[in-house]
């Protein structure tokens, strides 16, 4: 059985500075399970004790005596207390350094003051709050959100963790039983969002599925933290970002906006800001907002999964850091040797033949560190090509080249060839080579074509193979020579 992701880890201690940073969870049966924990705990402790215990686990430095009231109701008592002291509203505003609008909101229970402001208020009126916090913090706001969670559809992860820990502690729950209860609760989480009014919920992914593994592979290859919580990709092929968008929407419900790059490049960018998704990358897969090019690798959690999931990770990586050559072979390169080795290991386990470099390619385009790479064999049979096709989304140009050699993607015109192989920059491309061959009905051998085109033998053979696979040419043996002649399809295509 696949190990469940511990979603409670998505809350981090740094979130306790302000409850607006808390991550909330919801689910059809989550409220019912949390109500069970609360009711059991309220049998052995008062509500004030439970609230203060949860607050302590959230690093809140205040103790409150609510006596069954909410924080809002307690704050509304300030007005009554100041009147008893004979203090006017304007006097309180001056003494506490509070604006008139804010003071009115405090007395209505609509504005929760910071700890620093609260200490000034408590120095004047007698509200049952024990102040031990020496920070300009928002501890009362945290307490308020803890209380609200007792009846809310959305429950902070820190509250869920706190309730679980208290339940284990108060009832001496064995570790195995505790883990069962915890996993049941995590499994009941359907959505996650941040405690902010503009936060949009995303789907809660509790296990590593293929789409998530592809996303992680794509991030390892070509994703970056623009700044904390914002993720960005850039690629010259728009359809690759569209495939990524499809994976993100299927997994998290996140839709990517793909735009032309503003950096003057012939490329496209896609990015979004989402704290929860960023936490997934950091907590579960070990990525952080640093330059990862030299140290990136397959995350430990992915390595522990089945080959099916690891293949999905490699697919994401190959989509963004791999290339499909004119002859249908695949090349993958990375400045990180560990990353190259991990992706190569996955393909080798999948039964794909590879040639793996023993030293980095130090060509100028790769900088001073060079890139480690591997290539698939140039003479792959149909079975091997079929396996390679898995690693590229079917709507991408890279996949179409492999499908072309598999006979799945059909060519019907010269323009189709130009679209499929747009990066051929020599004066003679497969289409112009065909035009040369088509002029001589008796056919050409390889040496005649080399003299006619000035192409290298290797490039010429690749072009000829493309034309044969497309059905434009056939090769005929004449002694030791191969003669290349147009097929009948040529008359229909070129009208000659």
Secondary structure as a PSIPRED ss2 file (coil, helix, strand):
# PSIPRED VFORMAT (PSIPRED V4.0)

   1 X C   1.000  0.000  0.000
   2 X C   1.000  0.000  0.000
   3 X C   1.000  0.000  0.000
   4 X C   1.000  0.000  0.000
   5 X C   1.000  0.000  0.000
   6 X C   1.000  0.000  0.000
   7 X H   0.000  1.000  0.000
   8 X H   0.000  1.000  0.000
   9 X H   0.000  1.000  0.000
  10 X H   0.000  1.000  0.000
  11 X C   1.000  0.000  0.000
  12 X C   1.000  0.000  0.000
  13 X H   0.000  1.000  0.000
  14 X H   0.000  1.000  0.000
  15 X H   0.000  1.000  0.000
  16 X H   0.000  1.000  0.000
  17 X H   0.000  1.000  0.000
  18 X C   1.000  0.000  0.000
  19 X H   0.000  1.000  0.000
  20 X H   0.000  1.000  0.000
  21 X H   0.000  1.000  0.000
  22 X C   1.000  0.000  0.000
  23 X E   0.000  0.000  1.000
  24 X E   0.000  0.000  1.000
  25 X E   0.000  0.000  1.000
  26 X E   0.000  0.000  1.000
  27 X C   1.000  0.000  0.000
  28 X C   1.000  0.000  0.000
  29 X C   1.000  0.000  0.000
  30 X H   0.000  1.000  0.000
  31 X H   0.000  1.000  0.000
  32 X H   0.000  1.000  0.000
  33 X H   0.000  1.000  0.000
  34 X H   0.000  1.000  0.000
  35 X H   0.000  1.000  0.000
  36 X H   0.000  1.000  0.000
  37 X H   0.000  1.000  0.000
  38 X H   0.000  1.000  0.000
  39 X H   0.000  1.000  0.000
  40 X H   0.000  1.000  0.000
  41 X H   0.000  1.000  0.000
  42 X C   1.000  0.000  0.000
  43 X C   1.000  0.000  0.000
  44 X C   1.000  0.000  0.000
  45 X C   1.000  0.000  0.000
  46 X C   1.000  0.000  0.000
  47 X H   0.000  1.000  0.000
  48 X H   0.000  1.000  0.000
  49 X H   0.000  1.000  0.000
  50 X H   0.000  1.000  0.000
  51 X H   0.000  1.000  0.000
  52 X H   0.000  1.000  0.000
  53 X H   0.000  1.000  0.000
  54 X H   0.000  1.000  0.000
  55 X H   0.000  1.000  0.000
  56 X H   0.000  1.000  0.000
  57 X H   0.000  1.000  0.000
  58 X C   1.000  0.000  0.000
  59 X C   1.000  0.000  0.000
  60 X C   1.000  0.000  0.000
  61 X C   1.000  0.000  0.000
  62 X E   0.000  0.000  1.000
  63 X E   0.000  0.000  1.000
  64 X E   0.000  0.000  1.000
  65 X C   1.000  0.000  0.000
  66 X C   1.000  0.000  0.000
  67 X C   1.000  0.000  0.000
  68 X C   1.000  0.000  0.000
  69 X C   1.000  0.000  0.000
  70 X C   1.000  0.000  0.000
  71 X H   0.000  1.000  0.000
  72 X H   0.000  1.000  0.000
  73 X H   0.000  1.000  0.000
  74 X H   0.000  1.000  0.000
  75 X H   0.000  1.000  0.000
  76 X H   0.000  1.000  0.000
  77 X H   0.000  1.000  0.000
  78 X H   0.000  1.000  0.000
  79 X H   0.000  1.000  0.000
  80 X H   0.000  1.000  0.000
  81 X H   0.000  1.000  0.000
  82 X H   0.000  1.000  0.000
  83 X H   0.000  1.000  0.000
  84 X H   0.000  1.000  0.000
  85 X C   1.000  0.000  0.000
  86 X C   1.000  0.000  0.000
  87 X C   1.000  0.000  0.000
  88 X C   1.000  0.000  0.000
  89 X H   0.000  1.000  0.000
  90 X H   0.000  1.000  0.000
  91 X H   0.000  1.000  0.000
  92 X H   0.000  1.000  0.000
  93 X H   0.000  1.000  0.000
  94 X H   0.000  1.000  0.000
  95 X H   0.000  1.000  0.000
  96 X H   0.000  1.000  0.000
  97 X C   1.000  0.000  0.000
  98 X C   1.000  0.000  0.000
  99 X C   1.000  0.000  0.000
 100 X H   0.000  1.000  0.000
 101 X H   0.000  1.000  0.000
 102 X H   0.000  1.000  0.000
 103 X H   0.000  1.000  0.000
 104 X H   0.000  1.000  0.000
 105 X H   0.000  1.000  0.000
 106 X H   0.000  1.000  0.000
 107 X H   0.000  1.000  0.000
 108 X C   1.000  0.000  0.000
 109 X C   1.000  0.000  0.000
 110 X C   1.000  0.000  0.000
 111 X C   1.000  0.000  0.000
 112 X C   1.000  0.000  0.000
 113 X C   1.000  0.000  0.000
 114 X C   1.000  0.000  0.000
 115 X H   0.000  1.000  0.000
 116 X H   0.000  1.000  0.000
 117 X H   0.000  1.000  0.000
 118 X H   0.000  1.000  0.000
 119 X H   0.000  1.000  0.000
 120 X H   0.000  1.000  0.000
 121 X H   0.000  1.000  0.000
 122 X H   0.000  1.000  0.000
 123 X C   1.000  0.000  0.000
 124 X C   1.000  0.000  0.000
 125 X C   1.000  0.000  0.000
 126 X C   1.000  0.000  0.000
 127 X C   1.000  0.000  0.000
 128 X C   1.000  0.000  0.000
 129 X E   0.000  0.000  1.000
 130 X E   0.000  0.000  1.000
 131 X E   0.000  0.000  1.000
 132 X C   1.000  0.000  0.000
 133 X C   1.000  0.000  0.000
 134 X C   1.000  0.000  0.000
 135 X C   1.000  0.000  0.000
 136 X C   1.000  0.000  0.000
 137 X C   1.000  0.000  0.000
 138 X C   1.000  0.000  0.000
 139 X H   0.000  1.000  0.000
 140 X H   0.000  1.000  0.000
 141 X H   0.000  1.000  0.000
 142 X H   0.000  1.000  0.000
 143 X H   0.000  1.000  0.000
 144 X H   0.000  1.000  0.000
 145 X H   0.000  1.000  0.000
 146 X H   0.000  1.000  0.000
 147 X H   0.000  1.000  0.000
 148 X H   0.000  1.000  0.000
 149 X C   1.000  0.000  0.000
 150 X C   1.000  0.000  0.000
 151 X C   1.000  0.000  0.000
 152 X C   1.000  0.000  0.000
 153 X C   1.000  0.000  0.000
 154 X C   1.000  0.000  0.000
 155 X E   0.000  0.000  1.000
 156 X E   0.000  0.000  1.000
 157 X H   0.000  1.000  0.000
 158 X H   0.000  1.000  0.000
 159 X H   0.000  1.000  0.000
 160 X H   0.000  1.000  0.000
 161 X H   0.000  1.000  0.000
 162 X H   0.000  1.000  0.000
 163 X H   0.000  1.000  0.000
 164 X H   0.000  1.000  0.000
 165 X H   0.000  1.000  0.000
 166 X H   0.000  1.000  0.000
 167 X H   0.000  1.000  0.000
 168 X H   0.000  1.000  0.000
 169 X H   0.000  1.000  0.000
 170 X H   0.000  1.000  0.000
 171 X H   0.000  1.000  0.000
 172 X C   1.000  0.000  0.000
 173 X C   1.000  0.000  0.000
 174 X C   1.000  0.000  0.000
 175 X H   0.000  1.000  0.000
 176 X H   0.000  1.000  0.000
 177 X H   0.000  1.000  0.000
 178 X H   0.000  1.000  0.000
 179 X H   0.000  1.000  0.000
 180 X H   0.000  1.000  0.000
 181 X H   0.000  1.000  0.000
 182 X H   0.000  1.000  0.000
 183 X H   0.000  1.000  0.000
 184 X H   0.000  1.000  0.000
 185 X H   0.000  1.000  0.000
 186 X H   0.000  1.000  0.000
 187 X H   0.000  1.000  0.000
 188 X C   1.000  0.000  0.000
 189 X C   1.000  0.000  0.000
 190 X C   1.000  0.000  0.000
 191 X E   0.000  0.000  1.000
 192 X E   0.000  0.000  1.000
 193 X E   0.000  0.000  1.000
 194 X E   0.000  0.000  1.000
 195 X C   1.000  0.000  0.000
 196 X C   1.000  0.000  0.000
 197 X C   1.000  0.000  0.000
 198 X C   1.000  0.000  0.000
 199 X C   1.000  0.000  0.000
 200 X C   1.000  0.000  0.000
 201 X C   1.000  0.000  0.000
 202 X E   0.000  0.000  1.000
 203 X E   0.000  0.000  1.000
 204 X C   1.000  0.000  0.000
 205 X C   1.000  0.000  0.000
 206 X C   1.000  0.000  0.000
 207 X C   1.000  0.000  0.000
 208 X C   1.000  0.000  0.000
 209 X C   1.000  0.000  0.000
 210 X H   0.000  1.000  0.000
 211 X H   0.000  1.000  0.000
 212 X H   0.000  1.000  0.000
 213 X H   0.000  1.000  0.000
 214 X H   0.000  1.000  0.000
 215 X H   0.000  1.000  0.000
 216 X H   0.000  1.000  0.000
 217 X H   0.000  1.000  0.000
 218 X H   0.000  1.000  0.000
 219 X H   0.000  1.000  0.000
 220 X H   0.000  1.000  0.000
 221 X H   0.000  1.000  0.000
 222 X H   0.000  1.000  0.000
 223 X E   0.000  0.000  1.000
 224 X E   0.000  0.000  1.000
 225 X E   0.000  0.000  1.000
 226 X E   0.000  0.000  1.000
 227 X E   0.000  0.000  1.000
 228 X C   1.000  0.000  0.000
 229 X C   1.000  0.000  0.000
 230 X E   0.000  0.000  1.000
 231 X E   0.000  0.000  1.000
 232 X E   0.000  0.000  1.000
 233 X E   0.000  0.000  1.000
 234 X E   0.000  0.000  1.000
 235 X E   0.000  0.000  1.000
 236 X C   1.000  0.000  0.000
 237 X C   1.000  0.000  0.000
 238 X H   0.000  1.000  0.000
 239 X H   0.000  1.000  0.000
 240 X H   0.000  1.000  0.000
 241 X H   0.000  1.000  0.000
 242 X H   0.000  1.000  0.000
 243 X H   0.000  1.000  0.000
 244 X H   0.000  1.000  0.000
 245 X H   0.000  1.000  0.000
 246 X H   0.000  1.000  0.000
 247 X H   0.000  1.000  0.000
 248 X H   0.000  1.000  0.000
 249 X H   0.000  1.000  0.000
 250 X H   0.000  1.000  0.000
 251 X H   0.000  1.000  0.000
 252 X H   0.000  1.000  0.000
 253 X C   1.000  0.000  0.000
 254 X C   1.000  0.000  0.000
 255 X C   1.000  0.000  0.000
 256 X C   1.000  0.000  0.000
 257 X C   1.000  0.000  0.000
 258 X E   0.000  0.000  1.000
 259 X E   0.000  0.000  1.000
 260 X E   0.000  0.000  1.000
 261 X C   1.000  0.000  0.000
 262 X C   1.000  0.000  0.000
 263 X C   1.000  0.000  0.000
 264 X C   1.000  0.000  0.000
 265 X C   1.000  0.000  0.000
 266 X C   1.000  0.000  0.000
 267 X C   1.000  0.000  0.000
 268 X E   0.000  0.000  1.000
 269 X E   0.000  0.000  1.000
 270 X E   0.000  0.000  1.000
 271 X E   0.000  0.000  1.000
 272 X E   0.000  0.000  1.000
 273 X E   0.000  0.000  1.000
 274 X C   1.000  0.000  0.000
 275 X H   0.000  1.000  0.000
 276 X H   0.000  1.000  0.000
 277 X H   0.000  1.000  0.000
 278 X H   0.000  1.000  0.000
 279 X H   0.000  1.000  0.000
 280 X H   0.000  1.000  0.000
 281 X H   0.000  1.000  0.000
 282 X H   0.000  1.000  0.000
 283 X H   0.000  1.000  0.000
 284 X H   0.000  1.000  0.000
 285 X C   1.000  0.000  0.000
 286 X C   1.000  0.000  0.000
 287 X C   1.000  0.000  0.000
 288 X C   1.000  0.000  0.000
 289 X C   1.000  0.000  0.000
 290 X C   1.000  0.000  0.000
 291 X C   1.000  0.000  0.000
 292 X C   1.000  0.000  0.000
 293 X C   1.000  0.000  0.000
 294 X C   1.000  0.000  0.000
 295 X C   1.000  0.000  0.000
 296 X C   1.000  0.000  0.000
 297 X C   1.000  0.000  0.000
 298 X C   1.000  0.000  0.000
 299 X C   1.000  0.000  0.000
 300 X H   0.000  1.000  0.000
 301 X H   0.000  1.000  0.000
 302 X H   0.000  1.000  0.000
 303 X H   0.000  1.000  0.000
 304 X C   1.000  0.000  0.000
 305 X C   1.000  0.000  0.000
 306 X C   1.000  0.000  0.000
 307 X H   0.000  1.000  0.000
 308 X H   0.000  1.000  0.000
 309 X H   0.000  1.000  0.000
 310 X H   0.000  1.000  0.000
 311 X H   0.000  1.000  0.000
 312 X H   0.000  1.000  0.000
 313 X H   0.000  1.000  0.000
 314 X H   0.000  1.000  0.000
 315 X H   0.000  1.000  0.000
 316 X H   0.000  1.000  0.000
 317 X H   0.000  1.000  0.000
 318 X H   0.000  1.000  0.000
 319 X H   0.000  1.000  0.000
 320 X H   0.000  1.000  0.000
 321 X H   0.000  1.000  0.000
 322 X E   0.000  0.000  1.000
 323 X E   0.000  0.000  1.000
 324 X E   0.000  0.000  1.000
 325 X C   1.000  0.000  0.000
 326 X C   1.000  0.000  0.000
 327 X C   1.000  0.000  0.000
 328 X C   1.000  0.000  0.000
 329 X C   1.000  0.000  0.000
 330 X E   0.000  0.000  1.000
 331 X E   0.000  0.000  1.000
 332 X E   0.000  0.000  1.000
 333 X E   0.000  0.000  1.000
 334 X E   0.000  0.000  1.000
 335 X C   1.000  0.000  0.000
 336 X C   1.000  0.000  0.000
 337 X H   0.000  1.000  0.000
 338 X H   0.000  1.000  0.000
 339 X H   0.000  1.000  0.000
 340 X H   0.000  1.000  0.000
 341 X H   0.000  1.000  0.000
 342 X H   0.000  1.000  0.000
 343 X H   0.000  1.000  0.000
 344 X H   0.000  1.000  0.000
 345 X H   0.000  1.000  0.000
 346 X H   0.000  1.000  0.000
 347 X H   0.000  1.000  0.000
 348 X H   0.000  1.000  0.000
 349 X H   0.000  1.000  0.000
 350 X C   1.000  0.000  0.000
 351 X C   1.000  0.000  0.000
 352 X C   1.000  0.000  0.000
 353 X C   1.000  0.000  0.000
 354 X E   0.000  0.000  1.000
 355 X E   0.000  0.000  1.000
 356 X E   0.000  0.000  1.000
 357 X C   1.000  0.000  0.000
 358 X C   1.000  0.000  0.000
 359 X C   1.000  0.000  0.000
 360 X C   1.000  0.000  0.000
 361 X E   0.000  0.000  1.000
 362 X C   1.000  0.000  0.000
 363 X C   1.000  0.000  0.000
 364 X H   0.000  1.000  0.000
 365 X H   0.000  1.000  0.000
 366 X H   0.000  1.000  0.000
 367 X C   1.000  0.000  0.000
 368 X C   1.000  0.000  0.000
 369 X C   1.000  0.000  0.000
 370 X C   1.000  0.000  0.000
 371 X E   0.000  0.000  1.000
 372 X E   0.000  0.000  1.000
 373 X E   0.000  0.000  1.000
 374 X E   0.000  0.000  1.000
 375 X E   0.000  0.000  1.000
 376 X E   0.000  0.000  1.000
 377 X C   1.000  0.000  0.000
 378 X C   1.000  0.000  0.000
 379 X C   1.000  0.000  0.000
 380 X C   1.000  0.000  0.000
 381 X C   1.000  0.000  0.000
 382 X H   0.000  1.000  0.000
 383 X H   0.000  1.000  0.000
 384 X H   0.000  1.000  0.000
 385 X H   0.000  1.000  0.000
 386 X H   0.000  1.000  0.000
 387 X H   0.000  1.000  0.000
 388 X H   0.000  1.000  0.000
 389 X H   0.000  1.000  0.000
 390 X C   1.000  0.000  0.000
 391 X C   1.000  0.000  0.000
 392 X C   1.000  0.000  0.000
 393 X C   1.000  0.000  0.000
 394 X C   1.000  0.000  0.000
 395 X C   1.000  0.000  0.000
 396 X C   1.000  0.000  0.000
 397 X H   0.000  1.000  0.000
 398 X H   0.000  1.000  0.000
 399 X H   0.000  1.000  0.000
 400 X H   0.000  1.000  0.000
 401 X H   0.000  1.000  0.000
 402 X H   0.000  1.000  0.000
 403 X H   0.000  1.000  0.000
 404 X H   0.000  1.000  0.000
 405 X H   0.000  1.000  0.000
 406 X H   0.000  1.000  0.000
 407 X C   1.000  0.000  0.000
 408 X C   1.000  0.000  0.000
 409 X C   1.000  0.000  0.000
 410 X C   1.000  0.000  0.000
 411 X C   1.000  0.000  0.000
 412 X C   1.000  0.000  0.000
 413 X C   1.000  0.000  0.000
 414 X H   0.000  1.000  0.000
 415 X H   0.000  1.000  0.000
 416 X H   0.000  1.000  0.000
 417 X H   0.000  1.000  0.000
 418 X H   0.000  1.000  0.000
 419 X H   0.000  1.000  0.000
 420 X H   0.000  1.000  0.000
 421 X C   1.000  0.000  0.000
 422 X C   1.000  0.000  0.000
 423 X C   1.000  0.000  0.000
 424 X C   1.000  0.000  0.000
 425 X C   1.000  0.000  0.000
 426 X C   1.000  0.000  0.000
 427 X C   1.000  0.000  0.000
 428 X C   1.000  0.000  0.000
 429 X C   1.000  0.000  0.000
 430 X H   0.000  1.000  0.000
 431 X H   0.000  1.000  0.000
 432 X H   0.000  1.000  0.000
 433 X H   0.000  1.000  0.000
 434 X H   0.000  1.000  0.000
 435 X H   0.000  1.000  0.000
 436 X H   0.000  1.000  0.000
 437 X H   0.000  1.000  0.000
 438 X H   0.000  1.000  0.000
 439 X H   0.000  1.000  0.000
 440 X C   1.000  0.000  0.000
 441 X C   1.000  0.000  0.000
 442 X C   1.000  0.000  0.000
 443 X C   1.000  0.000  0.000
 444 X E   0.000  0.000  1.000
 445 X C   1.000  0.000  0.000
 446 X H   0.000  1.000  0.000
 447 X H   0.000  1.000  0.000
 448 X H   0.000  1.000  0.000
 449 X H   0.000  1.000  0.000
 450 X H   0.000  1.000  0.000
 451 X H   0.000  1.000  0.000
 452 X H   0.000  1.000  0.000
 453 X H   0.000  1.000  0.000
 454 X C   1.000  0.000  0.000
 455 X C   1.000  0.000  0.000
 456 X C   1.000  0.000  0.000
 457 X H   0.000  1.000  0.000
 458 X H   0.000  1.000  0.000
 459 X H   0.000  1.000  0.000
 460 X H   0.000  1.000  0.000
 461 X H   0.000  1.000  0.000
 462 X H   0.000  1.000  0.000
 463 X H   0.000  1.000  0.000
 464 X H   0.000  1.000  0.000
 465 X H   0.000  1.000  0.000
 466 X H   0.000  1.000  0.000
 467 X H   0.000  1.000  0.000
 468 X H   0.000  1.000  0.000
 469 X H   0.000  1.000  0.000
 470 X H   0.000  1.000  0.000
 471 X C   1.000  0.000  0.000
 472 X C   1.000  0.000  0.000
 473 X E   0.000  0.000  1.000
 474 X E   0.000  0.000  1.000
 475 X E   0.000  0.000  1.000
 476 X E   0.000  0.000  1.000
 477 X E   0.000  0.000  1.000
 478 X E   0.000  0.000  1.000
 479 X C   1.000  0.000  0.000
 480 X C   1.000  0.000  0.000
 481 X E   0.000  0.000  1.000
 482 X E   0.000  0.000  1.000
 483 X E   0.000  0.000  1.000
 484 X E   0.000  0.000  1.000
 485 X E   0.000  0.000  1.000
 486 X E   0.000  0.000  1.000
 487 X C   1.000  0.000  0.000
 488 X C   1.000  0.000  0.000
 489 X H   0.000  1.000  0.000
 490 X H   0.000  1.000  0.000
 491 X H   0.000  1.000  0.000
 492 X H   0.000  1.000  0.000
 493 X H   0.000  1.000  0.000
 494 X H   0.000  1.000  0.000
 495 X C   1.000  0.000  0.000
 496 X C   1.000  0.000  0.000
